[in-house]
Amino acid sequence: MVYPSAERSGRLSEAFENLVLSWPNVRVDYRRGYATYCVGDRPFAVVDGMRLVLTDLTSDAQEALENEWFVDPFRTETGVMETWLTVCITPDELESLLPFVRRSYETAREVSW
């Protein structure tokens, strides 16, 4: 099933997948209508529209991200996830955010094994 948010995410999801799907044990899943990128069963990123959400950053990495990018907590229809940080981004800007994506992936990978 394709969810509406997955359709809106087209270009960003495609660019994101080109960068991360070759990493060990990464897969894309659709959870609650969002393109969710997991290592094992643990999410490390979510793409919704032109928003990239990093779900598994350490507090130091969160602080560093906040110093470089404008971020918001991830808001859903049912609530706010304060530790999941949202960045509005274009596909062309994605590579500059890649170090933070990698950190979220590595943290999720450590926890999921």
N, C-alpha and C positions, 0 to 999 in steps of 0.2 A: 504494500500500500504506500502511495506517495502522499505525504502530508502537505498542506498548503505552505507551511514555512519552508519545507524542503524545496518547493518550486521557487519561492522568492529568493532563496539562498544561492541559486544556480551558479553564477560566476565565482562567488567566494568559495562555495563548497568545492567546486571543481579545482580551483587553484590550491585550496587547502589540501585536498586529497592528493594532488600531484606532489605535494611536499611530504606528507606524513604516512601515506598508505604503504610505503616501502619500509617503514620502520618495523622492527620485530613485534609481532603479535598485535598490530594495530588493525582495528576493524571499525566500520561505520555501522551504527545502529540508529533506529528512529525511536526515540523515547519521548513520549508526551508531545509528539509532533515536531521535535527538533532533531536535526542531524547531529548525532552524538558520536564522538570519536573516543574509542575505548582501547585500553591495553588490558588484555584479559577481560574481566567484567567491569573494570573501573574506568569511568569517564575521565578524560584529561582535557577535552575541549568540546564545545558545542558551537555550531554555526546556525544562526537564525537571521535571515535577511542579510544585512550588512554588518551584523554584530558577531564578533568572535568572543566566546566566553571561555576563560581559562579556569578550570575547576579544581586543580590540585597543586596550587603554588604554596610554597612555604611562606611564612610571614615575612621573611627577608625578601623573597622574590616578589611578593605582593607589594611591598614598600618600594622596591626598585621599579616595578611596573608603574606604580602610581606616580613616581618621579619623572617618568618618561612619556606617559600617555595619560589622556583623560579617561578615567575609568568610572564605572558605576557598578553596584552590586547587581547580580542577575535577578530580574523580576519576572515572575510567571503569573499566570492567572490566579494561582493559589497562594503566592507568597513571595518573599524575598530571601535569596540565598546570599548572605553577606560576604562569605568567603569565596564565592564564585565571581570573578571580576570580568566585566563586560567592556569591550573596546569596540567602538564603531570604526570600521576599517574598510578600505577598498582592496580588491585583489592585488593591485600594484604595490600596496604598502605592506603586504603580508610578510615578505621576506625580512623586513626590519623588525617584525614582532617574533620571528622564528626562535630566537634564543629563549624567550619566555614560554613559547609553545613547547620547546624541548624540555625545559625545566618542569613544566606541568606533567609532561609525558613521563619523565624520569621518576618523579615523585609517585605518580600513579603506578608505574611499573614496579617500584620497590614495594609498595603496599600490596599490590595484587598477587605477588608471588610469595 
